[in-house]
């Protein structure tokens, strides 16, 4: 939650409600008044206000109480000032291997499995360029491919934007498209250098929070990256020299988190 923004919004609402001049609302704020709120919300007793935990819930209730005291109206149909938000905590995959021929790639080295689980899974792989589908533009990287029950291998991200944030943003869309084609998993060929690989590895090694997707029926879809370059895996798949892999990955257990917005 953006506590400072919420408090500032509350102050504006309060001042607006007492102002007789709608064009130039009176705004007089005492330093001690602001400090009182900030000291409470930043206090050690709230334990960092981590999403879904008790400190976060106390802070949310505190803000709701302030809004009520200021006379701010609630949204019709809402439960007071709280809006339920479905979140889940994704715990990192700690061990995984991908084998083809005499080659074995290990988690955190040449392999970064991010979702799904597998135990001695032998699956066919199919190269699908970027794994993109754009109905408006009339392009479909899956056209003419049979990926039903197979693992799709693609270049990382999308062709029009290779910036790190764009790669992250494309992840969910690409998985959705692959699922719609009947694939059981996706492995992206990481071609962005070791520095970003290490940075991403550190990020994904920690539990992370994400919104619950109401359309997602299970967390069985396999998804990860393989460090392209020295491995030669991508070249072999693209040239159809390699069409089967064996995959092992410890399940990425997720935990449902009850949270809310003010």
KALINDA-V14807 format. One record per pair of residues at least 12 apart in sequence whose ideal C-beta (glycine too) atoms are under 7 Angstrom apart, sorted by the first residue. I is the first residue (numbers start at 1). J is the second residue. Records with the same first field share a line. If there is no record, write none. Layout:
I=J ; J
//
This chain:
1=60 ; 261 ; 262
3=41 ; 59 ; 63
6=63 ; 262
7=37
10=66 ; 67 ; 70 ; 72
11=29
13=70 ; 72
14=70
15=27
17=71
40=62
41=59
46=58 ; 59
51=87 ; 209 ; 257 ; 259
52=87 ; 257 ; 258 ; 259
60=82 ; 260 ; 262
63=262
64=80 ; 81 ; 82 ; 262
67=81 ; 262
68=81
81=262
82=260 ; 262
83=260 ; 261
84=260
85=259 ; 260 ; 261
86=211 ; 212
87=209 ; 210 ; 211 ; 212 ; 257 ; 259
88=210 ; 212 ; 254 ; 255 ; 256 ; 257
89=207 ; 209 ; 254 ; 255 ; 257
90=207 ; 208 ; 210 ; 252 ; 254
91=207 ; 252 ; 253 ; 254
92=204 ; 205 ; 206 ; 207 ; 252
93=107 ; 113 ; 114 ; 249 ; 250 ; 252
94=250
95=107 ; 250
96=111 ; 113 ; 248 ; 249 ; 250
97=248
98=111 ; 226 ; 245 ; 247
99=245 ; 246
100=233 ; 242 ; 245
105=226 ; 231
108=201
110=226 ; 227 ; 231
111=224 ; 226
112=201 ; 204 ; 224 ; 225
113=224 ; 249
114=204 ; 223 ; 224
115=219 ; 221 ; 222 ; 223 ; 252
116=185 ; 219 ; 220 ; 221 ; 222 ; 223 ; 249 ; 252
117=249 ; 250 ; 251 ; 252
118=222 ; 247 ; 248 ; 249
119=248
120=246 ; 248
121=246 ; 247
122=244 ; 246
123=150 ; 151 ; 184 ; 244 ; 245 ; 247
124=150 ; 243 ; 244
125=150 ; 151 ; 153 ; 237 ; 242 ; 243 ; 244 ; 245
126=145 ; 147 ; 150 ; 152 ; 153
127=153 ; 237 ; 238
128=141 ; 142 ; 145 ; 147 ; 152 ; 154
129=141 ; 154 ; 155
130=154 ; 155 ; 158 ; 159
131=152 ; 154 ; 174 ; 177 ; 178 ; 186
132=158 ; 177
133=177
142=181
147=181 ; 182 ; 183
148=182
149=182 ; 184
150=183 ; 184
151=183 ; 184 ; 185 ; 186 ; 187 ; 222
152=178 ; 183 ; 186
153=187 ; 189 ; 237
154=174 ; 186 ; 188 ; 189
155=189 ; 191
156=188 ; 189 ; 190 ; 191 ; 192 ; 225
157=170
158=170
162=192
164=196
174=186
175=221 ; 223
179=221
184=221 ; 222
185=221 ; 222 ; 223
186=223
187=224 ; 225 ; 226
188=225
189=226 ; 228 ; 234
190=225 ; 226 ; 227 ; 228
191=228
197=227
209=257
219=252 ; 254
222=247
//
